Amino acid sequence: MLCALSTAFALSAPPAAAQGRCQNGYNTPSCPMSKEVATAAIKPVFAPTGWKTVALEQISFQVPDYRTEAAYYIALMGWKLRSDDGRQAVLDIGDWGSAILKAAPPEQKTALVDGFGFAIEPWNAKNVARELRKRGLDPVADNGGARGKGFESFHVKDPDGFDVQICNSKGLVRARKTPATAQLAAALPFEPTSWKTVWLDHFSFGATNYKASVSFYSNLLGWTGTFDEGSQDEVLMGDVGDAIIRGGNPNDPNFGNAPANGRVRSRNLRIDHISFGIQPWDADAVKEALVKRGLRAQEDTGNTGDIRQAKYQSYHTRTPNGYNLQISLVTKATRLIGSAGTKPAP
């Protein structure tokens, strides 16, 4: 199913393509296929593993100034610092997820997501390694260490080379069962909000071939699709959250054609933004809180109308290191309310 930004891109609105190139209909310039062709199933990239995604281990960011970024998330989103070893900070996202903010190479000027990890069941390290090799995924073991005794995991690459960590529940998933009490060696950038981050609304995940990526994650981690629009598919990551996997359609006559600016293509092969559901939610109050703190508050209703009446309500803002952070009203109970805005026209 399933990243540096130029300054110009960082200050612009999310591209129209982010809402689905076929949302305005098929056999159009942006979607030059019939519905049947655009939404045709793709041959599975490999056989299903039978595994189930049971928890988010972590989202991994590379950040030029990781402590400034950590202070921002602590103040704005209510995240808690679990550790800081001078090279990276680990933050709890509520009791359901973790973010690792790592110091980026000197040449990197903005934040990017360089990987994520999920706990699966059933877990048996030898069996998991064998099944990964059977599917040609060349697993790299990553065990114990800072995540504690009993932690086991493997890193693999998805079809576009993105790092995916598959693990048991004895790392950060287990650590989150105890309070995060570390103190950050950086001042908070503004007065904290009262918000709690309650849900992973979605990863916006760019892929070369979104159908192949959906097949990869569905068959590897047990994710399930909701609807195939023709340029994207929203997938459910078990009870962890959702991901919108976007990109090229192999049935599109223009598939594989290089863009005029080669950087545009590489720029889109990433998690270009993440949307988190927060509580309490009131559209006006959230906007006021962002503006009060000198932050951008760009409305995004998924094309479902005015933000005060829309089913899907959210704002895009920017972190100190240039990442596109989306904040929405979505909870687990309302996880698919954003889909209505991207369903194709009849």
Buried (B, 14 or more C-beta within 10 A) or exposed (E): BBBBBEEEBBEEEBEEBBBBBBBBEBEEEBBBBEBEBBBBEBEEBBEEBEBBBBBBBBBBBBBBBBBBBBBBBBBBBBBBBBEBEEEBBBBBBBEBBBBBBBBBEEEBBBBBBBBBBBBBEEBEBEEBBEBBEEBEBEBBEBBBEEBEEEBBBBBBBBBBEBBBBBBBBBBBBBBBEEEBEBEBEBEEBBEEBEBBBBBBBBBBBBBBBBBBBBBBBBBBBBBEBBBBBBBBBBBBBBEBBBBBBBBBBEBBEEEEEEEEEEEEBBBBBBBBBBBBBBEEBEBEEBBEBBEEBEBEBBBBBBBBEEBEEBBBBBBBBBBBBBBBBBBBBBBBEBBEBBBEBBBBEE
